[in-house]
Amino acid sequence: MSRIPVIIDTDPGHDDAFAIMMALASDKLEVKAVTTVCGNSTVENTTKNALNILSLFDRTDIPVAMGRGDPMLGKLDRNGGKRVHGESGLEGPVFPPLQAKPVDMNAVDLIAKVVKESEQKVVLAPLGPLCNIAAFVLSYPELLDRIEMISMMGGNTFWGNVTPGAEYNIYVDPESAQVVFQSGIPIVMHSINSVHLGKVSDKDIEQWRSFHNKAGKFADEMMEIYTIYPKKIGSKFYRICDAHAIAYLIDPSIFTTVLTHVEVDLCGQFTRGRTVADLRDKATKKLNGAADKPDNCHVVTDVDSDRFVALLTESIRTLG
């Protein structure tokens, strides 16, 4: 069986790093490229972080391209990313001097190149703001039918994390997110609410440490920083948010989804950046005139936490 070709669009980010490790460890996925975007830090920092992660695991054969440094409108508000991930976006681990460099091509054009050259339809896995993905949609509409699906981490169905009404990745660039949701590409949305159902404990971190391998050491170093914010707000568990988007590609049966219509609030005084997912039943939608809105997104509503954490743990053990 051929592996699924995947492009990871990312703003590493500790949880992004776990997602990349999961993808590298899987025999079901073939990471064709990594593209970087502003979000948890500047795009210069997130690019350096992505290169460091791939170099650590001897995967510099995977091309990395730098993407958008600002949202579609305005400037990057990275306060939410800085609170959780630190100034560099990936505080904690110490990497050797970096030798690898990004390719001489921007992220959007690299996505297009990979999609054009792939014998199979390509899956996009955006783990940060959707600046690059929206730019690809607008720049290469003729290639959209060559995208199998998008498995993304972002959005919210109830509360947000950066504001009461919005999750960080969408809040940073809601205009780009709206372009993506209206693109016609099949989407699976792992919202901030669903990823909080995947609970990593101190016992899990101890197990990763016990592997005495490169991935386990890296995971342990990251969690020294990544656990600080959850502990400050009184949580006994930690959420490896972005890894959900990759886990779905490896084993979708871990997740429960609802197919419905989603769009992004672009102008709400208190809710700008909210992903408005219509989770009403079909009869209610029809009665209230919403039945004609197209179902454009599989919204994750439940996660088997034990199986998710087991897959993450196996990935760390396997990667070595």
Order of alpha helices (4+ residues) and beta strands (2+ residues): beta-alpha-beta-alpha-beta-alpha-alpha-beta-alpha-beta-alpha-alpha-beta-alpha-alpha-alpha-alpha-alpha-beta-beta-beta-alpha-beta-alpha
